[in-house]
Amino acid sequence: MLQLVAEKRTVFGKRLSKSRKEGKLPVVIYGHKEKSAAYFIDSSQFKKVYKEARESTVVSFKDGSEEKDVLVHEVSFHPVSDEPNHVDFYVIEKGKKVKVKVPLVFSGVSPAVKALGGILVKVMHEIEVEAEAKDLPHDIKVDIGVLHNFDDQIIVADLHMGKGVNLLAGAEEVIALVAKPKEEKEEEASVDLS
């Protein structure tokens, strides 16, 4: 499991700029039964964890001897450097289901795109699921190899989820499809004979 080591913080507001320059990222954790608390975590460590975890993977948040399971809830980025500026973590209650958006990862080759010149249209890029933290998928694979003809579709009902994971989108919602390429009309050249 991914882990972040934290230290309590007592610095707030404008005084945080010095800490950020030292590589400390200010964060807040909270939850349904968890009182809000402020911490620092190592900025470079967070970037590595976030690259792998995003918002759909449980992370172990360690403060001294205490350890909590959390999800990244919100990340704010610096407008110029695009570095993480502040992070909110949501503490997960053991045994409780959580709702998160999980990214869709498209794989394979569509015969309709490769052989017929069709256009792959990805309607969804993520999908909301509900599951216990231990069952949350990091991502959901979508095989586009089943798209053989124009107008073929992959819908939510086509996704195969692990035990304990419920999809919160309608079964008939479209995830991806293959559209016919639009023909370009050749413009007739107008000839001026004067």
Disulfide bonds with the S-S distance in Angstrom:
none
